[in-house]
Amino acid sequence: MNEDQKKLDAHFTKLGWPYWKPYEILARLVEEVGELARIINHTFGPKPKKATEEAQELELEVGDIYFALICFANSNNINLSDALDKCIHKGETRDKDRF
């Protein structure tokens, strides 16, 4: 586990919370990505925010996605640092001449 994963796991342990099932975490992750997409569309895209819509923070939505991703990784014994290293290695080898 990386440090963020340990921090979240300690938080869950302290509160006695179990991790959700993988499909529940995936649903939460997709929901949070949708909220991020909405903010990006309002901020950078052609769709203006309705006056009645609650303000949302880009940083908080990214944090929500990261939270859900850490929950998924922790509940499936995935070290996110190792996963990132593998992705970087893949990009440096398989995709090195692609872009």
N, C-alpha and C positions, 0 to 999 in steps of 0.2 A: 504494500500500500504506500502511496505517496503521502506527503504531509497533509494535504487537503482531505484525502480519503480517511486518514487516521483521525483528523479533527471531526469530521462528520460522523464517523463510526463512534467516537467517544461521546458525541452529542446524543446519538441514538441510544447508546448504552445507558447514559445518565438518565434519560427520560423513559427508558424501558420500551422504546419503540422498536417494533420489528420492521425489517425491510419488506416492502410490498412484493408481490409476485412480479416476475419479469414483464408480463403483458400489461400489468397495472402501471409499472414504471414507464414502459414504452408509451402508453396512453398519455401519461403526464408529460413526458418529454415532447411528444407531438403537440400537445396543447400549448406548452410553453414556446415551442418554435413558432406556432401560429401567432401567439401574442407578439413575439419579436417581429415577425413578418408584418403584422399590422402597424407596429410603430415605425418600421422602416418605410413602409408604404406611405404613411402619413408624413414622415420627416423628409424622405428623399424622393418619393414617388408622386404620382399624379392625384392620389386620392386624399383630399383634405379631411381633417378630423372634424367630426360633428361637434357643435358647441356643447351638446349634452354629454359627450363622452368624457369619461374620467381620464385625467392625465396619467400617463405611464412613463416610466423611466427606462431608457435603453439599457443602462447598466444593471438594473434590477432584473430585467427579463433575461439578460445573458447569465446573471447569477442563478436564476431559477433553472435555466437549462443545465448549467454546470452542476447544480445541486442534484437534479434528476439523473444526470449522467453518472455522478459519483455514486448515487444510490444503486444504479444498475451495476456498475463496476464492483462495488463492495458486495452486493448480493450474489455476484457470479464469480467472485475471487479473481477479478481482473485488476492488475496494477496499471493504472492509467499512464504512469511514466513509461512503463515497458511498452504499452500499446502505442504511445506516441513515438517512442524510439523505433519501433517496428515500421510505423507508417513513414517516418522520415527515411529510414533505410530503403524502404520500397520506392520512395520517390527518387532517391539518389541512385538507385540501380535500374529498376524497371522503367521509370519515367524520366530518366536523366536527359534524354534528347527529345522529349515530347513537347516541351513548351519553349 
